[in-house]
Every structure is written in C-alpha cells, then in structure tokens.
C-alpha cells in the first residue's frame, strides 16, 4: 500500500508569508508577492545592500585612525560597557566577514 501525498501549496504559502514578514509588509501583500515577486525581491535586495553598507561603515568606524593629528581624549567607561562595546565590535566584524565570504562565492 502506498501513500499519496497531497500538495496543497502549504509550503509555498509559508515561504511567501515568511518573506513578507521579513520585509515588514502587511498580509495584504501576500497575493501580490505570489503574482509578481520581482518588486519585492528588488526591495529585499536593496535592504540587504543597506545592511551590508551599515556593517561596513560600522567596521570602519571601529578602527582607529593613525593619521589623526589631534591627541586622543581619555574617557572613563565602565568595564561592563567596554566589554559590551567589544562584543558589538566582534559581532559587526564577524558579520562583515561573512558578507565578504558570501560575495566571494560564485
């Protein structure tokens, strides 16, 4: 005896729903995404580009500038705050490295 699987499109609907949620759109857009996904894919691509640019700028901002002519100011920071900033910097650098690795893959 064999089992016949019924493809009701549930997986496709879940994919469309997740894509819509990731873009931050309302449920009304689901039918449009199914019928014409290109503008939504372009929107997602644009968002990805902006996130990658923000990661790059954050990584560049975290590097020290050796050519600076003004003497650095000393400020006191709580040790927990300093560790949090170091964790944030590590997360940004790791994400940027992953973006670079993804763009290098063919």
Secondary structure, DSSP 8 states (H G I E B T S, - for coil): --------SHHHHHHHHHHHHHHT--GGGHHHHHH--HHHHHHHHHHHHHHHHHHHHHHHHHS--TT--S--------HHHHHHHHHHHHHHHHHHHHHHHHHH--
